[in-house]
Amino acid sequence: MGVIHHHHEVEINYVFRGAVTYLHRGSMRRLTANRLALFWGSTPHSLVQVDPDTEMAWITVPLAWVWAWGLPDRFVRELMKGNWCFAPPSFGDRFHIRAWVKELQNPTLPQQRRLLLELEACFLWLADQAFSRVAEAATRWSEGESTVGLQRVESMAKCMAERFQENLTVADIAKAANLHPNYAMPLFRRHCGLTIRDYLLQYRITHAQRLLLTTDDKVIDVALASGFSSQSSFYAAFVRLVKTTPQAFRRRVEA
């Protein structure tokens, strides 16, 4: 809650009751009760609001599994772009998330095999449905100082999401929220748990991962297209955040 993070799995989110709001790709996105959404967790994201008495579950699925399931190209491309896939209302009649959560606590080998097949069937079923980009209404914040702070954080995150390929400075990002950099930096860190520079770096690495998986571009071209000024700075950042080289990441996921 309140800390921006990222991981390399596809994330399934389901709200049993209540509602939650995410900061994701520079926008606030709300998920309400009995709704399922999935997205690629490599894009920096954070839970910024949880309604009282909310109960939810999230399951992470390794990207290599998703890649190996032979899903339609368009479905995979949309996930790689960072878009959310919302399940239609009939999802609850086909798959039982609460049973998955219970069995995942301490699964037996037969349960593990069945759960993997059910997860694959779930993704295939979702891919057959109409893929929806985020269509949820914008989050309505309650009045108050915290609301203003979150709105300004959203403005800064949106600026980075739209301009991460540019040579952005902290001053540029602060200006998007009509703030002085000396105020913008602690505000962003207080709400998100990391610095503006680290958020921008994570966003660039996410874009690089997407290009590595969906194109045959050379590593230097991926680096430049992701906002890095040199291949060496890209390598250093990629290894630090992803714990492997760009080439090894490409081979590991596509294998």
TORKOL-4160 file (C-alpha; in steps of 0.2 Angstrom, whole numbers, padded with zeros to 4 digits, m for minus):
255
<pt num="1" X="0000" Y="0000" Z="0000"/>
<pt num="2" X="0007" Y="0017" Z="m0005"/>
<pt num="3" X="0024" Y="0009" Z="m0012"/>
<pt num="4" X="0027" Y="0009" Z="m0030"/>
<pt num="5" X="0034" Y="m0008" Z="m0036"/>
<pt num="6" X="0036" Y="m0019" Z="m0051"/>
<pt num="7" X="0039" Y="m0037" Z="m0055"/>
<pt num="8" X="0041" Y="m0047" Z="m0070"/>
<pt num="9" X="0025" Y="m0058" Z="m0069"/>
<pt num="10" X="0008" Y="m0055" Z="m0075"/>
<pt num="11" X="m0003" Y="m0050" Z="m0061"/>
<pt num="12" X="m0021" Y="m0056" Z="m0058"/>
<pt num="13" X="m0032" Y="m0045" Z="m0047"/>
<pt num="14" X="m0049" Y="m0049" Z="m0040"/>
<pt num="15" X="m0059" Y="m0039" Z="m0028"/>
<pt num="16" X="m0072" Y="m0050" Z="m0018"/>
<pt num="17" X="m0079" Y="m0035" Z="m0009"/>
<pt num="18" X="m0075" Y="m0016" Z="m0008"/>
<pt num="19" X="m0064" Y="m0008" Z="m0021"/>
<pt num="20" X="m0046" Y="m0003" Z="m0023"/>
<pt num="21" X="m0037" Y="0011" Z="m0033"/>
<pt num="22" X="m0020" Y="0009" Z="m0042"/>
<pt num="23" X="m0008" Y="0021" Z="m0048"/>
<pt num="24" X="m0002" Y="0013" Z="m0064"/>
<pt num="25" X="0005" Y="0020" Z="m0080"/>
<pt num="26" X="0003" Y="0038" Z="m0074"/>
<pt num="27" X="m0016" Y="0036" Z="m0070"/>
<pt num="28" X="m0027" Y="0031" Z="m0056"/>
<pt num="29" X="m0037" Y="0015" Z="m0060"/>
<pt num="30" X="m0051" Y="0009" Z="m0049"/>
<pt num="31" X="m0056" Y="m0010" Z="m0047"/>
<pt num="32" X="m0073" Y="m0013" Z="m0039"/>
<pt num="33" X="m0081" Y="m0028" Z="m0032"/>
<pt num="34" X="m0083" Y="m0044" Z="m0042"/>
<pt num="35" X="m0071" Y="m0038" Z="m0055"/>
<pt num="36" X="m0056" Y="m0046" Z="m0062"/>
<pt num="37" X="m0041" Y="m0037" Z="m0070"/>
<pt num="38" X="m0024" Y="m0043" Z="m0076"/>
<pt num="39" X="m0009" Y="m0033" Z="m0081"/>
<pt num="40" X="0010" Y="m0035" Z="m0083"/>
<pt num="41" X="0017" Y="m0031" Z="m0067"/>
<pt num="42" X="0034" Y="m0024" Z="m0074"/>
<pt num="43" X="0026" Y="m0007" Z="m0076"/>
<pt num="44" X="0028" Y="0002" Z="m0060"/>
<pt num="45" X="0012" Y="0002" Z="m0050"/>
<pt num="46" X="0005" Y="0005" Z="m0032"/>
<pt num="47" X="m0011" Y="0003" Z="m0022"/>
<pt num="48" X="m0015" Y="0020" Z="m0017"/>
<pt num="49" X="m0032" Y="0018" Z="m0009"/>
<pt num="50" X="m0041" Y="0003" Z="m0002"/>
<pt num="51" X="m0060" Y="0006" Z="0003"/>
<pt num="52" X="m0065" Y="0000" Z="0020"/>
<pt num="53" X="m0068" Y="m0019" Z="0023"/>
<pt num="54" X="m0061" Y="m0023" Z="0006"/>
<pt num="55" X="m0056" Y="m0041" Z="0002"/>
<pt num="56" X="m0046" Y="m0045" Z="m0013"/>
<pt num="57" X="m0034" Y="m0058" Z="m0020"/>
<pt num="58" X="m0019" Y="m0056" Z="m0032"/>
<pt num="59" X="m0010" Y="m0070" Z="m0041"/>
<pt num="60" X="0006" Y="m0068" Z="m0051"/>
<pt num="61" X="0010" Y="m0079" Z="m0066"/>
<pt num="62" X="0027" Y="m0080" Z="m0073"/>
<pt num="63" X="0029" Y="m0071" Z="m0090"/>
<pt num="64" X="0037" Y="m0086" Z="m0097"/>
<pt num="65" X="0021" Y="m0097" Z="m0094"/>
<pt num="66" X="0010" Y="m0084" Z="m0102"/>
<pt num="67" X="0022" Y="m0083" Z="m0117"/>
<pt num="68" X="0022" Y="m0102" Z="m0119"/>
<pt num="69" X="0003" Y="m0104" Z="m0119"/>
<pt num="70" X="0001" Y="m0099" Z="m0137"/>
<pt num="71" X="m0011" Y="m0084" Z="m0133"/>
<pt num="72" X="m0017" Y="m0073" Z="m0147"/>
<pt num="73" X="m0003" Y="m0060" Z="m0153"/>
<pt num="74" X="m0015" Y="m0046" Z="m0150"/>
<pt num="75" X="m0019" Y="m0051" Z="m0132"/>
<pt num="76" X="0000" Y="m0053" Z="m0128"/>
<pt num="77" X="0004" Y="m0036" Z="m0137"/>
<pt num="78" X="m0009" Y="m0027" Z="m0126"/>
<pt num="79" X="m0002" Y="m0034" Z="m0110"/>
<pt num="80" X="0016" Y="m0030" Z="m0116"/>
<pt num="81" X="0010" Y="m0012" Z="m0119"/>
<pt num="82" X="0005" Y="m0011" Z="m0100"/>
<pt num="83" X="m0014" Y="m0011" Z="m0104"/>
<pt num="84" X="m0026" Y="m0019" Z="m0092"/>
<pt num="85" X="m0038" Y="m0034" Z="m0097"/>
<pt num="86" X="m0054" Y="m0034" Z="m0088"/>
<pt num="87" X="m0064" Y="m0050" Z="m0087"/>
<pt num="88" X="m0083" Y="m0049" Z="m0092"/>
<pt num="89" X="m0096" Y="m0052" Z="m0078"/>
<pt num="90" X="m0098" Y="m0070" Z="m0083"/>
<pt num="91" X="m0080" Y="m0073" Z="m0077"/>
<pt num="92" X="m0087" Y="m0078" Z="m0060"/>
<pt num="93" X="m0097" Y="m0092" Z="m0067"/>
<pt num="94" X="m0082" Y="m0100" Z="m0076"/>
<pt num="95" X="m0068" Y="m0099" Z="m0063"/>
<pt num="96" X="m0067" Y="m0098" Z="m0044"/>
<pt num="97" X="m0054" Y="m0087" Z="m0038"/>
<pt num="98" X="m0058" Y="m0090" Z="m0019"/>
<pt num="99" X="m0054" Y="m0109" Z="m0022"/>
<pt num="100" X="m0038" Y="m0105" Z="m0031"/>
<pt num="101" X="m0032" Y="m0094" Z="m0016"/>
<pt num="102" X="m0036" Y="m0108" Z="m0004"/>
<pt num="103" X="m0027" Y="m0121" Z="m0013"/>
<pt num="104" X="m0012" Y="m0110" Z="m0017"/>
<pt num="105" X="m0009" Y="m0109" Z="0002"/>
<pt num="106" X="m0001" Y="m0126" Z="0003"/>
<pt num="107" X="m0005" Y="m0136" Z="m0013"/>
<pt num="108" X="m0002" Y="m0154" Z="m0016"/>
<pt num="109" X="0006" Y="m0160" Z="m0032"/>
<pt num="110" X="m0011" Y="m0165" Z="m0040"/>
<pt num="111" X="m0018" Y="m0148" Z="m0035"/>
<pt num="112" X="m0003" Y="m0139" Z="m0043"/>
<pt num="113" X="m0005" Y="m0148" Z="m0059"/>
<pt num="114" X="m0024" Y="m0144" Z="m0060"/>
<pt num="115" X="m0021" Y="m0126" Z="m0055"/>
<pt num="116" X="m0009" Y="m0123" Z="m0069"/>
<pt num="117" X="m0021" Y="m0130" Z="m0081"/>
<pt num="118" X="m0035" Y="m0119" Z="m0074"/>
<pt num="119" X="m0024" Y="m0104" Z="m0075"/>
<pt num="120" X="m0020" Y="m0108" Z="m0093"/>
<pt num="121" X="m0038" Y="m0110" Z="m0097"/>
<pt num="122" X="m0042" Y="m0094" Z="m0088"/>
<pt num="123" X="m0030" Y="m0084" Z="m0099"/>
<pt num="124" X="m0036" Y="m0093" Z="m0115"/>
<pt num="125" X="m0054" Y="m0089" Z="m0111"/>
<pt num="126" X="m0050" Y="m0071" Z="m0107"/>
<pt num="127" X="m0040" Y="m0069" Z="m0124"/>
<pt num="128" X="m0056" Y="m0075" Z="m0133"/>
<pt num="129" X="m0066" Y="m0061" Z="m0125"/>
<pt num="130" X="m0066" Y="m0044" Z="m0131"/>
<pt num="131" X="m0050" Y="m0036" Z="m0125"/>
<pt num="132" X="m0054" Y="m0020" Z="m0115"/>
<pt num="133" X="m0042" Y="m0006" Z="m0112"/>
<pt num="134" X="m0045" Y="0003" Z="m0095"/>
<pt num="135" X="m0063" Y="0009" Z="m0096"/>
<pt num="136" X="m0066" Y="0012" Z="m0077"/>
<pt num="137" X="m0071" Y="0029" Z="m0072"/>
<pt num="138" X="m0058" Y="0041" Z="m0065"/>
<pt num="139" X="m0056" Y="0039" Z="m0047"/>
<pt num="140" X="m0066" Y="0052" Z="m0037"/>
<pt num="141" X="m0055" Y="0057" Z="m0022"/>
<pt num="142" X="m0062" Y="0064" Z="m0006"/>
<pt num="143" X="m0058" Y="0082" Z="m0003"/>
<pt num="144" X="m0043" Y="0086" Z="0008"/>
<pt num="145" X="m0024" Y="0089" Z="0007"/>
<pt num="146" X="m0020" Y="0071" Z="0004"/>
<pt num="147" X="m0031" Y="0072" Z="m0012"/>
<pt num="148" X="m0022" Y="0087" Z="m0019"/>
<pt num="149" X="m0005" Y="0078" Z="m0015"/>
<pt num="150" X="m0011" Y="0062" Z="m0024"/>
<pt num="151" X="m0017" Y="0072" Z="m0039"/>
<pt num="152" X="0000" Y="0080" Z="m0041"/>
<pt num="153" X="0009" Y="0064" Z="m0039"/>
<pt num="154" X="m0003" Y="0057" Z="m0053"/>
<pt num="155" X="0002" Y="0072" Z="m0064"/>
<pt num="156" X="0020" Y="0069" Z="m0062"/>
<pt num="157" X="0018" Y="0050" Z="m0065"/>
<pt num="158" X="0008" Y="0054" Z="m0081"/>
<pt num="159" X="0022" Y="0066" Z="m0087"/>
<pt num="160" X="0035" Y="0052" Z="m0085"/>
<pt num="161" X="0023" Y="0039" Z="m0093"/>
<pt num="162" X="0021" Y="0051" Z="m0108"/>
<pt num="163" X="0039" Y="0058" Z="m0110"/>
<pt num="164" X="0050" Y="0044" Z="m0103"/>
<pt num="165" X="0060" Y="0043" Z="m0120"/>
<pt num="166" X="0065" Y="0061" Z="m0118"/>
<pt num="167" X="0079" Y="0069" Z="m0108"/>
<pt num="168" X="0068" Y="0073" Z="m0093"/>
<pt num="169" X="0074" Y="0082" Z="m0078"/>
<pt num="170" X="0066" Y="0083" Z="m0061"/>
<pt num="171" X="0062" Y="0101" Z="m0064"/>
<pt num="172" X="0052" Y="0096" Z="m0080"/>
<pt num="173" X="0043" Y="0083" Z="m0070"/>
<pt num="174" X="0039" Y="0094" Z="m0056"/>
<pt num="175" X="0033" Y="0108" Z="m0068"/>
<pt num="176" X="0019" Y="0096" Z="m0074"/>
<pt num="177" X="0012" Y="0097" Z="m0057"/>
<pt num="178" X="0015" Y="0115" Z="m0055"/>
<pt num="179" X="0027" Y="0112" Z="m0041"/>
<pt num="180" X="0045" Y="0117" Z="m0037"/>
<pt num="181" X="0057" Y="0102" Z="m0038"/>
<pt num="182" X="0062" Y="0104" Z="m0019"/>
<pt num="183" X="0044" Y="0101" Z="m0015"/>
<pt num="184" X="0040" Y="0088" Z="m0029"/>
<pt num="185" X="0054" Y="0076" Z="m0024"/>
<pt num="186" X="0049" Y="0073" Z="m0006"/>
<pt num="187" X="0030" Y="0073" Z="m0010"/>
<pt num="188" X="0032" Y="0059" Z="m0023"/>
<pt num="189" X="0043" Y="0049" Z="m0012"/>
<pt num="190" X="0031" Y="0051" Z="0003"/>
<pt num="191" X="0016" Y="0044" Z="m0008"/>
<pt num="192" X="0026" Y="0032" Z="m0018"/>
<pt num="193" X="0040" Y="0025" Z="m0008"/>
<pt num="194" X="0053" Y="0029" Z="m0021"/>
<pt num="195" X="0061" Y="0044" Z="m0029"/>
<pt num="196" X="0056" Y="0052" Z="m0046"/>
<pt num="197" X="0072" Y="0047" Z="m0054"/>
<pt num="198" X="0069" Y="0029" Z="m0049"/>
<pt num="199" X="0052" Y="0029" Z="m0055"/>
<pt num="200" X="0057" Y="0036" Z="m0072"/>
<pt num="201" X="0071" Y="0023" Z="m0073"/>
<pt num="202" X="0059" Y="0008" Z="m0069"/>
<pt num="203" X="0047" Y="0015" Z="m0083"/>
<pt num="204" X="0062" Y="0015" Z="m0095"/>
<pt num="205" X="0067" Y="m0002" Z="m0091"/>
<pt num="206" X="0049" Y="m0009" Z="m0093"/>
<pt num="207" X="0048" Y="m0001" Z="m0110"/>
<pt num="208" X="0065" Y="m0010" Z="m0114"/>
<pt num="209" X="0058" Y="m0026" Z="m0108"/>
<pt num="210" X="0043" Y="m0024" Z="m0120"/>
<pt num="211" X="0054" Y="m0021" Z="m0135"/>
<pt num="212" X="0066" Y="m0036" Z="m0131"/>
<pt num="213" X="0051" Y="m0047" Z="m0131"/>
<pt num="214" X="0041" Y="m0040" Z="m0145"/>
<pt num="215" X="0054" Y="m0035" Z="m0158"/>
<pt num="216" X="0071" Y="m0041" Z="m0165"/>
<pt num="217" X="0079" Y="m0024" Z="m0162"/>
<pt num="218" X="0097" Y="m0023" Z="m0157"/>
<pt num="219" X="0101" Y="m0020" Z="m0139"/>
<pt num="220" X="0108" Y="m0003" Z="m0143"/>
<pt num="221" X="0092" Y="0002" Z="m0152"/>
<pt num="222" X="0082" Y="m0004" Z="m0138"/>
<pt num="223" X="0092" Y="0006" Z="m0126"/>
<pt num="224" X="0090" Y="0022" Z="m0136"/>
<pt num="225" X="0072" Y="0020" Z="m0139"/>
<pt num="226" X="0069" Y="0018" Z="m0120"/>
<pt num="227" X="0077" Y="0034" Z="m0116"/>
<pt num="228" X="0095" Y="0029" Z="m0112"/>
<pt num="229" X="0109" Y="0040" Z="m0119"/>
<pt num="230" X="0121" Y="0025" Z="m0121"/>
<pt num="231" X="0122" Y="0006" Z="m0121"/>
<pt num="232" X="0133" Y="0005" Z="m0106"/>
<pt num="233" X="0121" Y="0015" Z="m0095"/>
<pt num="234" X="0106" Y="0004" Z="m0101"/>
<pt num="235" X="0116" Y="m0012" Z="m0097"/>
<pt num="236" X="0120" Y="m0006" Z="m0079"/>
<pt num="237" X="0102" Y="m0001" Z="m0076"/>
<pt num="238" X="0095" Y="m0016" Z="m0083"/>
<pt num="239" X="0106" Y="m0028" Z="m0074"/>
<pt num="240" X="0103" Y="m0019" Z="m0057"/>
<pt num="241" X="0084" Y="m0019" Z="m0059"/>
<pt num="242" X="0081" Y="m0036" Z="m0068"/>
<pt num="243" X="0095" Y="m0046" Z="m0061"/>
<pt num="244" X="0101" Y="m0052" Z="m0079"/>
<pt num="245" X="0107" Y="m0045" Z="m0095"/>
<pt num="246" X="0095" Y="m0039" Z="m0109"/>
<pt num="247" X="0101" Y="m0054" Z="m0120"/>
<pt num="248" X="0098" Y="m0066" Z="m0106"/>
<pt num="249" X="0081" Y="m0059" Z="m0102"/>
<pt num="250" X="0076" Y="m0061" Z="m0120"/>
<pt num="251" X="0082" Y="m0079" Z="m0121"/>
<pt num="252" X="0075" Y="m0084" Z="m0105"/>
<pt num="253" X="0057" Y="m0078" Z="m0108"/>
<pt num="254" X="0056" Y="m0084" Z="m0126"/>
<pt num="255" X="0064" Y="m0101" Z="m0122"/>
